[in-house]
């Protein structure tokens, strides 16, 4: 009886191991890989949603409340998944090579990417309650957020396909150009809101305390815009760190490059065949 029980336990354990590793495997590395890419997509949607909500004047043009809240709170899922990412990375280091992941796949690099994209949007969300004048930088701020989210989505696509992107440099350049335009618009904010000295000279009798209070109001209107712009610039700098981290991951994990794919396509199409007159011709 004892030998039968032992043999039954051994057979059951062997079947469980075979099923979980061969028939229906659940790899911690695969789960970590999917979690990081999902979080990057959520961050891109959250960035677009936060800035769009800040500059949205009419609630009728916005999405439904549930959908908008789901997009805006996506970055919180990234923060709450940090412990899960670390646990998955520890398990993944002990797993054998499987699928697209080699034995020494750089799992720690995924944690670095997750940490870089988890902190910048925390300060952006509370600033959405401001009701001050926003039209002066609305277009360029939305462009910065749109370009930044496109970079994040392209990085997520690079990680999903495990192929180096051919457009990431262009997208990063567009994002940096938008930041420069945003900085130029910020320089013109004082001249836009504060009255000019010529206007003060026309009314020399108005040198009372009322004039100082009028100057204080535009300053309070500028502060939320400068805060939002500085947060967007900080987010862009963190996204540039994400770009470097993904490029480092692509090198360590040996992602396929665009040049390799182009050469393979050229080799398949660059064949020598005879034409209808018997001469050799390249196609």
Secondary structure, 3 states (H helix, E strand, C coil): CHHHHHHHHHHHHHHHHHHHHHHCCCCHHHHHHHHHHHHHHHHHHHHHHHHHHHCCCCHHHCCCHHHHHHHHCHHHHHHHCHHHHHHHHHHHCCCCCECCECCCCCHHHHHHHHHHCCCCCHHHHHHHHCCCCCHHHHHHHHHHHHHHHHHHHHHHHHHHHCECCCCHHHHHHHHHHHHHHHHHHHHCHHHHHCCCHHHHHHCCCCCCHHHHHHHHHHHHHHHHHHHHHHHHHHHHHHHHHHHHHHHHHHHHCCCECHHHHHHHHHHHHCCEEECCCCCEEEC
